[in-house]
Amino acid sequence: MSQTIEQLCADWLKAKQAEQKANAERIAIEDQIVALTGKRDEGAKTVDVTGFKITVTGKISRKMDWKTWETIKAQIPAEMHPVKSEPKLDEKGVKWLSDNQPDIYKLLPITVAPAKTAVEVKPVEVAA
């Protein structure tokens, strides 16, 4: 027997809530494991206990102030610039070419495949 869209939405919200609760519980357990094993500020530490191999990986987030970088980068030899320049696909440009210049679009070595469809459900308060 198939469910109604309303039942599916209610089930989705219930599952999402359970997922968030499980995620919070997992993070709390991870915090306890780190308290017992210790950690490095950056890099992996492996601990063997009976029946388990635990790897705790410390991470540091580094962010560049790009405006300031532009003003000081000439002071640093180019071969020592800690900056990568990587090609990145311009999705809007690709869509524009597809819609407006199909002959040029056909030349692009692009693989197109459907991605996972996102679903969001929010409860709506009904006025009494």
LOLUM-996830 format. One line per field, with one value per residue (C-alpha): residue in one letter; residue number from 1; x, y, z. Coordinates in nm, 2 decimals, decimal comma. Layout:
kolza = a; ... $
lumpa = NUM; ... $
c1 = X; ... $
c2 = Y; ... $
c3 = Z; ... $
//
This chain:
kolza = m; s; q; t; i; e; q; l; c; a; d; w; l; k; a; k; q; a; e; q; k; a; n; a; e; r; i; a; i; e; d; q; i; v; a; l; t; g; k; r; d; e; g; a; k; t; v; d; v; t; g; f; k; i; t; v; t; g; k; i; s; r; k; m; d; w; k; t; w; e; t; i; k; a; q; i; p; a; e; m; h; p; v; k; s; e; p; k; l; d; e; k; g; v; k; w; l; s; d; n; q; p; d; i; y; k; l; l; p; i; t; v; a; p; a; k; t; a; v; e; v; k; p; v; e; v; a; a $
lumpa = 1; 2; 3; 4; 5; 6; 7; 8; 9; 10; 11; 12; 13; 14; 15; 16; 17; 18; 19; 20; 21; 22; 23; 24; 25; 26; 27; 28; 29; 30; 31; 32; 33; 34; 35; 36; 37; 38; 39; 40; 41; 42; 43; 44; 45; 46; 47; 48; 49; 50; 51; 52; 53; 54; 55; 56; 57; 58; 59; 60; 61; 62; 63; 64; 65; 66; 67; 68; 69; 70; 71; 72; 73; 74; 75; 76; 77; 78; 79; 80; 81; 82; 83; 84; 85; 86; 87; 88; 89; 90; 91; 92; 93; 94; 95; 96; 97; 98; 99; 100; 101; 102; 103; 104; 105; 106; 107; 108; 109; 110; 111; 112; 113; 114; 115; 116; 117; 118; 119; 120; 121; 122; 123; 124; 125; 126; 127; 128 $
c1 = 0,00; 0,15; 0,16; 0,02; 0,25; 0,15; 0,24; 0,58; 0,64; 0,57; 0,80; 1,07; 1,06; 1,07; 1,36; 1,55; 1,50; 1,63; 1,93; 2,01; 1,98; 2,21; 2,46; 2,46; 2,51; 2,80; 2,97; 2,94; 3,09; 3,37; 3,45; 3,47; 3,70; 3,93; 3,93; 4,06; 4,30; 4,43; 4,50; 4,75; 4,68; 4,74; 4,78; 4,67; 4,73; 4,64; 4,55; 4,50; 4,26; 4,11; 3,91; 3,94; 4,19; 4,12; 4,25; 4,21; 4,30; 4,35; 4,29; 4,37; 4,17; 4,37; 4,21; 4,38; 4,28; 4,29; 4,28; 4,58; 4,75; 4,73; 4,90; 5,20; 5,25; 5,52; 5,74; 5,74; 5,93; 5,67; 5,81; 5,73; 5,37; 5,16; 4,87; 4,73; 4,55; 4,32; 4,08; 3,71; 3,41; 3,19; 2,84; 2,66; 2,89; 2,84; 2,46; 2,48; 2,68; 2,44; 2,14; 2,30; 2,59; 2,52; 2,79; 3,06; 2,90; 2,93; 3,31; 3,34; 3,48; 3,21; 3,04; 2,68; 2,50; 2,21; 2,31; 2,11; 1,79; 1,75; 1,44; 1,35; 1,03; 0,92; 0,61; 0,36; 0,16; -0,21; -0,41; -0,68 $
c2 = 0,00; 0,33; 0,63; 0,97; 1,27; 1,40; 1,07; 1,07; 1,43; 1,34; 1,03; 1,24; 1,49; 1,21; 1,05; 1,38; 1,45; 1,10; 1,16; 1,49; 1,32; 1,04; 1,28; 1,48; 1,15; 1,05; 1,38; 1,36; 1,01; 1,14; 1,41; 1,15; 0,93; 1,23; 1,31; 0,96; 0,92; 1,27; 1,43; 1,62; 1,98; 1,87; 1,52; 1,17; 0,97; 0,60; 0,42; 0,04; -0,09; -0,44; -0,50; -0,15; 0,06; 0,43; 0,71; 1,06; 1,33; 1,69; 1,96; 2,33; 2,56; 2,82; 3,11; 3,37; 3,74; 3,77; 4,15; 4,18; 3,90; 4,11; 4,40; 4,19; 3,90; 4,10; 4,08; 3,70; 3,52; 3,38; 3,02; 3,05; 3,17; 2,93; 2,97; 2,72; 2,82; 2,54; 2,54; 2,53; 2,48; 2,78; 2,63; 2,94; 2,98; 2,61; 2,65; 2,98; 2,80; 2,51; 2,75; 3,01; 2,86; 2,48; 2,44; 2,56; 2,38; 2,05; 2,10; 2,09; 1,77; 1,76; 1,46; 1,54; 1,32; 1,37; 1,44; 1,35; 1,54; 1,74; 1,73; 1,96; 1,94; 2,20; 2,18; 2,46; 2,60; 2,59; 2,90; 2,81 $
c3 = 0,00; -0,10; 0,13; 0,07; 0,02; 0,36; 0,53; 0,34; 0,45; 0,81; 0,79; 0,63; 0,91; 1,17; 0,99; 0,96; 1,33; 1,42; 1,19; 1,36; 1,70; 1,59; 1,45; 1,78; 1,98; 1,75; 1,79; 2,17; 2,16; 1,93; 2,19; 2,46; 2,25; 2,18; 2,56; 2,63; 2,33; 2,30; 1,97; 1,76; 1,66; 1,30; 1,17; 1,26; 1,58; 1,59; 1,91; 1,93; 2,19; 2,23; 1,92; 1,77; 1,59; 1,65; 1,43; 1,56; 1,30; 1,41; 1,15; 1,12; 0,89; 0,71; 0,52; 0,32; 0,32; -0,06; -0,06; 0,17; -0,03; -0,35; -0,17; -0,04; -0,28; -0,48; -0,16; -0,18; -0,47; -0,71; -0,67; -0,29; -0,33; -0,12; -0,36; -0,61; -0,93; -1,04; -1,33; -1,22; -1,44; -1,48; -1,45; -1,56; -1,86; -1,96; -1,94; -2,14; -2,41; -2,42; -2,46; -2,69; -2,87; -2,91; -3,18; -2,94; -2,65; -2,84; -2,86; -2,48; -2,33; -2,06; -1,91; -1,80; -1,55; -1,32; -0,96; -0,64; -0,62; -0,31; -0,10; 0,18; 0,38; 0,63; 0,85; 0,79; 1,08; 1,00; 1,12; 1,37 $
//
